[in-house]
Amino acid sequence: MDSVTQAALGAALGGAVLGQRLGRKAVLIGALLGTLPDLDIAIDYGDAVSNVTEHRGFSHSLFVLTGLAGLLTFLSARFAPARDIPLGQWAAFFGLILITHPLLDALTTYGTQLFWPLESPPVAWPIIFIIDPFYSLTLLACLVIALFTRRVRRWCTWGLGVSCVYLLLAFSAKLTVEHRLAPILADQELEDAPILVQPTPFNILLWRATVVDGDRYYESLVSLFDRDAPPTLEPLRRGAALEDIALDSRAGQRLAWFAGPFLRYEMRPIDGQLTLLATDIRLGFPGYHPFNFTLATHQDNAWRPVAASVEIGSERDVELTTLSRLAARAAGDRNALCATAFVMPKWQPDSLALPCASPTNP
């Protein structure tokens, strides 16, 4: 999640645990500790792929943060002026604030290396978008009331309760969407294919499903208000023929570890040189994928890995009309937006027409 939300979550937890004893100080300390794991973003790991895949690494590890919480608990119990606060309450204060940060991050698409230094891929079970106004503003509103009324513990607890209910609703929504998709995937013999179901930007009403099947992948939008209308799978090309070249590079192997099969490959001239790019199709929205990385260049009739990968921005800019169509589709208007409405024609299969009626599909 974004740093503001993490600070709000940490502040609410701090106020709920020690607000009655420390008052506003508990909120302030909680906000600072809630953003602490994200300071790793200031570290430069040497290239674009490393910077992206190392983020949410050691600083989000449950092992590291549990150890840090234990250290802070010992120091506070030993040296803090508030000697009457029990050791268990200090442990709950620091432990909840630090541990919930990576756990909340793991509920987004990006994923989190909860078990660093073990070499397991990032954990991701996305039920909430990386920025969700309802979740964040609920916490912030309760914090403002808590600070002005001085009923810190009560309002922080209310904020946590409402935000947890929201996450439960998101969890239920994801299960509903997966249930609707199951018969469609079975009909097309894709029930065993890698699938990612995640909320679209800023809401939990409209969900995006991505299914990978070799050189082809499918996109679908499913609204909770679609009622009995079956989801539509829209096919796109993945450029899988270039995957072996990508995996010959260290950066390509690291991306495959990070994103699994949800990568798309293409050749594109950059600065006058034919370059192999990999796109993480999990992140962003079809047509607006922000994470594109250089992996290799074509020199002397051969592909050679780049010395340091570079991040290339999306080929499209998000417009307000796009967000308004997204909102209309979330409300159940199936004609407002297709999953592939903004995807470049080069990714559309030559032999298949997109099963989508969007008038602005390029």
Summary of the structure (lengths in Angstrom):
residues: 362
radius of gyration: 22.7
end to end distance: 31.9
largest distance: 73.1
contacts: 1182
relative contact order: 0.10
helix: 47%
strand: 16%
